[in-house]
Amino acid sequence: MEKINKGKNIRLSKSCISHQEKEAVQLVLDREYLGMGQEVQRFEELLSDFFSRSVICVSSGTAALQLAIVGAGIKPGDEVLVPSLTYLASFQAISACGAIPIACDINEHNFQICLEDASTRISKKTQAIMPVHYSGGTGDLNQIYNFAKINNLIVIEDAAHAFGTKFENKLIGSMGDVTCFSFDGIKNITSGEGGCIVTDNKKIIDYISDARLLGVERDSMKRYQESRSWEFDVKHQGWRYHMSNIMAAIGIVQLGRFSEFSDQRQLLARKYNSAFKDLDTLKLLPWDYTQVVPHIYPIQIKGLRDRDGLQKILKSKNIQTGFHYQPNHLLSFYQQSKSIYLKNTENIFPELLSLPLHPDLTTEDVDYVAKTLIEYLPDFLF
Ligand SMILES: *Cc1c(COP(=O)(O)O)cnc(C)c1O
């Protein structure tokens, strides 16, 4: 196929909003009940059906992680194992609880937390492990849960990238200890901002259900009826991390469109894979795109000399790119008392490039991106 673009700006990622989301928001605005109420309850019910588990919706994926950590009983000073190659939110959610994120290396073949490395970082204070389902795929979750069991850790899955992904034919979020999703603007589904916690641990659900609303005891049921508790007790710290009806209205529509989104994301990722299959310089993630719903499409470019230059030339060809992520263990705030070296993370990071991926792209767009990259790549290698 020839390279065609016609000046269309190809964004790295974006929200995909139809008239349905706009109408749903309009209805909430017309009803003039914008806070947490019946739309939030409905969205939670639909998500519960989707995962066959209890779901609590909150204001962001970061809030979901923070509440999951506190709800799981992690205390200030406790340590949580987490891969360094993740969005800053994973680290901030841990430190927001007063807990200490312990940065771990990644496996070079799938960019997921390396358990061998993690095992060297366990101490008496380690209470949890937070695997991050980077790009939408997962490592071997059986191994992660075995590791957690042996070391007596709770698993809090950062599944912000992995809405809809399956592991061994089971939906992420339908099994395991606690799973957190993000519905921010560019994730696999969005509610504007937003997130949710999925678990079958009733203690955690009850705790989070109150904690997201300032810790007011059993206020959620009242809010769903669009009322509130006037007299109440509070037994622990809470936050204003609830979801609004406006957000939930968007999320409900997006959940209904999810199979359309996931089909397109999988199709586009397969298209990239086949365009790149003969290039030895490119390391592709090993996902089976019948199981994995990709949130981003990162590649490792072996021997990449000048990422900035490559990104600039692609930009001039209407292609926006990015890189996920700057390793967190190198940030001033998270440099531990002794500085650590994470070999795979530090070797891979400078060679990472994320290519455009969102459901509004066509296979022709992906073809154009792949061909343009292949054309200019040699100028940017050592
Ligand atoms: C998006 C994201 C989060 C946080 O979600 P927000 O809804 O943006 O707060 C957490 N972890 C990862 C890996 C993410 O990509």
The ligand as a Gaussian input file, in Angstrom:
#p B3LYP/6-31G(d) Opt

LIG

0 1
 C       -3.350000       6.538000      33.911000
 C       -2.546000       5.755000      34.873000
 C       -2.739000       5.809000      36.257000
 C       -3.587000       6.813000      36.947000
 O       -4.786000       7.057000      36.464000
 P       -5.465000       8.503000      36.522000
 O       -6.878000       8.194000      36.235000
 O       -4.809000       9.331000      35.451000
 O       -5.251000       9.068000      37.870000
 C       -2.036000       4.930000      37.049000
 N       -1.152000       4.079000      36.536000
 C       -0.893000       4.025000      35.226000
 C        0.107000       3.039000      34.719000
 C       -1.569000       4.879000      34.351000
 O       -1.284000       4.847000      33.045000

